[in-house]
Amino acid sequence: MKALKHLLKLTPVAAACALPLAALATNGMNMEGYGPVSTGMGGASQAIDHGTAAMAQNPATLSLMAPGARFDAAFGVLGPDVASSVPGMPTADSGGTSYVMPAFGYARRSGALTYGIGLFAQGGMGTEYAADTFLAMGSGRDVRSELGVGRVLLPLSYQVTPEFAIGGTLDFMWAGLDLRMAASGAQLGGLVTGASGNLGAALPSLAGAPWARIDFSNDNDFTGEAASTGWAAKLGAVYRPMPTLTFGASYQFESSLGDMETSDNGASMSAAGGFIDYGRITVVDFQWPSTAAVGMAWQVTPAVLLAADFKRIGWSNVMKDFKMRYDSAGIGGSVDFALPQNWEDQDVVNLGVAWAVNEALTLRAGVNLSDNPIPDAYVNPLFPATVEDHYTLGFGYRFSPAHDFNASMTIAPESKVTNGQGVVITHEQMNFQFMYSYRF
């Protein structure tokens, strides 16, 4: 009993419940870069030609591509290493160590106009802790989270003058979430902002339970049990005052996603003592943030390119609170939960260099420097999006004028955070991206 009391005291409310608030990508919920050309250069993208991945960053850079068409097929592997610990308890290691994110893009430049279509994984990951870890709260079942967000993008870029181009995209978005979480009955009750019906009447009797759970999850690696769709857009511009110097800027608007929902019986609430009920979970107003970015590229020599970007990601507008509603299909009634998050806006600096060794081989390196947008008190073991700095390497090899292959590797050193309940969370990453390109 002493150990159980110690566990209940230290297990954080936010750690147990604030689940779909980060994709455990690397700049908060955003990837450190899109496509291996950009990622190999620390994520710099605003003023360089890096293929159809431009749709996910600055669509105006599509006007930097050569006349004709190109097709890019890519996939990324996100490799996090996350662990959580509290004094007196064995360390809980996350089993979620590999997440695959596919992408493809097609673009055609015809005269001053460039258009195309693309599909990109915006971000997505999660954590998985075994049933015997302290995060399971003695419930005897595992706890996990997995969030995925993707886009189908329709880009258009126009070369206004030889020096200046503008571009934009219309983005169809989807989001999916799986969640298996545990908390004490008292902790879960502390998050309730409203309740009704028989379920609401049952809540006081559950407050003393040593554990309570909310579960919704499927076995699909690419979609979640709770899902939604919606729209977003971005605008960009590129200015090249001289052949060796390029400036770029873009603005990604905050998304307009619908509420993520499970099916009517796709979720459950349970508690120690045999209580279980099935119903629907609604994640209310989960949105992707706006991003403002500026950048420049300098062709120092015919073989050496330098690039630098600055981004500001508007997490504070979309991560103020997390709201979730459970509607019972069994005993009837509903419960509303609210969790304060108070994320801060995040500044990201991308610096990169590319060296064309010869006509076929290009080597790349870069750094991606960012701060942690999550206040320490709210960081949780299920979604510790705490990684700050990244170091990247990459290469490109052109087999012929029509075919080439690019790859990148990102190393994010360990970040260590102690949250408001004394839980120590460590997080490091090794990520890879690969892309085959065909020009025609």
N, C-alpha and C positions, 0 to 999 in steps of 0.2 A: 504493500500500500504506500509506503514511503516513496518508493521509486515512481509509482503512478502519480502521486501528488506532485513530485518534482517535475515529471514530464508535463503534466497539465499546466504547471506554472510557467514553464519555459516555452511551450509551443506557441508561436505567435499567431494571432488572429489573421494578420495579413498573410502570413506564410501558408495558412491553411485554406484561405478563402479567396484571396485577391488574384484569381488565376488567369483570366484571359487578358491580362493587361500588358503582356509583352510576348513577343515571338521568340525571345532569346536570340534574336539576330544580334548584330554587333554594334551598330550605332543606335542604342535603344532597341527598337523593333526593326530598324532598317538594316539591310545588308551593308557591308563595308564598301561594296561596289557591285556593279551589274555588268557581267561579261568579263572574261579574263584579261582583255586589253586594259580596261579601266582599273580593274582590281589589281593587276600586276603593277600599276602605277599608283598604288595607295588609294584608289577610288576616284582619282581625278577624272573628270568627264566633261566639264562645261565648255571646253574650247578645243577638243581634239576629235579626230575621226576615229571612232572605236566600234564601228559597225552598227548593227540594228539595235544594240543595247542602248543607243542614244534615245530610243523611245522611252526608256525607263528613267532618263535623267534630263538631258537637254535636247529636245527633238530637233532644234534648229541645226545641230551638228550633223544631221543627215545630209544637209546641203554641202558638207565637206567631202562626201564620197564621190568617187569618179562616176561619170555617166554610165548608164547601164543598170543592171540589177544585181542583187546579192541575196543569198539565203544563208542564215546562220542557225545551226543547231547546237545547243549548249546544255550542260547540266552542271549543277554545283553540289558539293558535298559539304555540309556544315557539321563539324566535328567538335562538339563541346565536351568539356570535362568538368562536371559540377559535383560538389560535395557540400554537405551541411552537417554541422555538429553542435551539440550542447554539452556543457560539463556533466560528466558522469554517465554519458550515454555513448554507445558505439557510433562512429561516424556513418552517416547515410550517404552512400555514393549513388548518383543518378545513373541508371542504366540506359538513358537516352543519349547515345554517343554518336549517332550518325543519322543525318536527315538529308535526303536527296531532293533537289529542286530543279526541275527541267525548265527549259526555255527554248523558244525559237523565234526567228524574225525574218521577214521578207521586206525588202525595200527596192524601189526602182526610181532612178533619177532620169527624168526626161526633160531636157532643157532646163528651165528655171524651177521646175516643180519636182519634188520628191514625195513619194507616198508609199504606203505599205501596210503591213499588219504584223503584230507580234503577240506572243504570250510569254509572260514572265512571272515567276514566283517572287512576290514582293518581299516576303519574309516568312519564316515558319520554323518552329522547333518546339521543344518542350522538355520536360524532365520526367523520369520514371523512378520511383522509389519502391523498394520491396515491402511486402506486408509486415516484415519483422523489424522495420526501421521505426524510429521514434515519430516520424511524420505520419505513420498509419494510426497512431493514437491507441494502439491495442485493438483495433477493429478486425485484425486478421486478414485484411485485404490490402492490395497495393494502392498507392496513390500516384497519379500521373496527370500530365497536362500536355496537350499538343494543339498549337494554333497555327493555322496556315492562311495566308492571304495571297491572292494572285490577281493578275490583270490580263485582259485581252485589250491591246492598244491599237488604235487607228491613228497613225501619225500623218501629218502633212507639213512639209517644209517648202518655203519659197525663197528663191534667190532674188531679193529686191534689186540689188546692185551687185557688181562684181565683188564688192567689199562687205556687203551686209545681207544677212538672211534672217528670216523669222520662221518659227515653227510652232506646232501645237499638237496635242493628242487628245482624243476622247477615249476614256478608259472604262471598260466594263469590268467591275470588280466582284470578287467573291471572297468570303471569309468562312472558315470552319473551325470549330473548337471541340475537342474532347477534354473531359475533366473527370477525375476521380479524386475527391478531396475528403479529408477528415479533420474534425475539430472537436473540442469538448462541447457538450450541449450548451454550457454557459457562454462559451465564445461565440457559437453560432447564433444564440439568442441575442447577444449584444449587437449583432449586425442588422437585426430586424427593424425595419422602418414602418412596416404595416402588415397586418394579417387579417384574414376573414374566414368565415365558415368553420367547418369542423376541424380543419387543419390548424387554424388560428387558435381554436380552443384547446388543442392538444399541446401547443408549444410550451406552456408552463410546466407540464409534467415531464417534458424532455430536457428542461434546463439543467437538471442534476445528472444527466447521463454522462458517463466518463468519455464517451465518444458519440459523435453524430456524423453522418456522411451525406454528401450530395454527389451523385454519380450520373454521368452521361458520357458514353464513349462507344465508338465502333471500331472495327478492325481495318478500316481503310487508311492507307498511308497518306492519301492525298485529300481526303475530305473528312470533316468532323461531324459528329452527331448533331451538334447545333450549327446551323448554317444560315448565311444571308448573302444577298447580292446587292449591287448598287453601282454608282457611277462616280467618276472623278475626271479631272482634266489637268493639263499643264500647258504652259506657254514658255517659249524660249527665244533667244536671239543670239546671233554670232556676228562679230565685227572683226574684219581682218584689215587693219590699216596699212599693213605692209606684208609681203610674202612670208616673212619669218615670225610675225607676231599676230596672235589671235586672242580676242576676248570673247567671253560667253557669259550668259546669265539665263536663269530659268526660275519659274515659280510653279510649284505643284500645289494645287488647291486642296483644301481639306475634303475628304471623301464624303459621299452621301450614301452610306450603306443602310439597308434596313436592319431591323433588330434580328440578331441571330436566334433561331428557335430550333428546338428538337421536335420530334413528332409528339403526339398527345400522350404517348406512354414511353417516350424515349429517355426519360430521366427518372431517378428515384431519390427519395429521402429515407434514411434509415438511422437507427440509433440503438445503442446497447439496450438489452432487455427484450428484443424481438420486434421492435417497431419497424415497419417498412411500408412505404407508400410509393405509387408510381404516378407520374404526371409529366408535365411539359416545363422545360426551362426556357426562359427568354432572357437573353443578354441585351439589355436596353441601351441603344445608342452607342455601340462600339464603332469608333471612327478612326481612320488613318489621318495623321496630321498633315498640315501644310509644310512645305519646305521651300525656302528661298536660297538660291545659290548663285555665286559669281565665280569666275575663273579666268585663267589666262594660260596660254601655251607659247613657248618661245623655241623656235627651231635654231638652236645655237650654232650648229653646223649641219651640213646635209645628213650627218649620221646621228646627231644627238638632239633629242627633244626633251625639254623641261616643261612640266605642267604643275599648276597649283590652283586649288579651289578652296572656297570657304562656304560652308552651308550652315543655315540655322533652321532647326527642326522644331516645329511648334507643338511640342508635347503638352504644354500647359493648358492648351485649349481642349484637348481630347482626353487627358488623363487626370482630370481634377477629381472625379469620383468614378467608381465602377458600380453599376446597378444591375441587379439580376432579380427575376421574378420566377417563382415556382408555383405552377397551377396544378393542383391535385386532380387526377382522374379517378382516384380511389375513394377516399373519405370526403373529398370536396373541400373547397376553399383555396386560398392562395397565401403566399408569403412574399414580401418584398424585402430585399437586402440592399444595403448601400455600404460601400467601403471607400473611405477617403484615400486618395492616392497622392495628389499634390506633386505630380511630376513637374520638373522644370524644363524650360526650353533648352535645347542642346546645341552647342557649337561644335562643328567638325571642320578640321583642316586636313586637306588631302594634298600630298606632295609626291610627285613622281618623276622618273626619268626613263627614257627609252633610248637604247643604243642599237642602231642598225649595224651589226657586225659585218654583214655583206648583203647582197640582194635577197638572200633567202632567210637569214636568221636575224631576229631582233630579240635583245635581252631587255628586261624591264625590272625596276625596283621602285619601292615607294614606302611611305608611312601614312597612316591614317590616325590622326590625333583627335580625341574627343574626351568630353567629360561624362560622368555618370549622371543621367537625368533624374534618377530615383533618389529621394532622400533616404538616408540609411534606415530610418525608423520604419519605412514601408517596404524595404526589400524583402522578398520572400523566397524560400528554397525552391518553389515550383516554377517560378519565372524570374530568376536573378539576372536581369538584363544589365549587368554591371560592368561589362568589359569596356575598357577605355581606349588604350592605344593598340595599334596593329602595325605589323611589319610585313611587307609583301614582296614577293618575287614572281617573275613570270617570263615567258618567252613566246615568240611566234615564229613559225616556220612556214615559208611559202614554197609549196612543192612545184607550183606552176603559176602563171598569171591567173588561173581560174580557181586554184585550190590552195587553202592554207589551214593551219591548225594553230590554236593558241591555248595556253594553259597558265594558271596562276596558283600560287599558294599564299595563304595568310596565316601568320602566327600571332595570336593575341596572348600576351603573357598573363599570368594569373592575377586576377583581382580578388581582393579579400575584403569583405564587409561584415560588420557585426550589427545586426538590426536591433530594433528597439526592445526586443525580448531576449537579447543575449545570444541569439543563434548566429554562429559564424558560418558564412557562406563563401566558398571559393569557386572561381569560374575561370577557366582558360579555354582556348580554342585553337584548332588547326583546321583550316578550311581550304577547299580546292575548287577551282572552276576550270572547265574544259569547253572548247568551242571549235567546231568545224565550219568553215566558210566556203561557199561556192559562188563565184562571180560569173555572170553571163550577160 
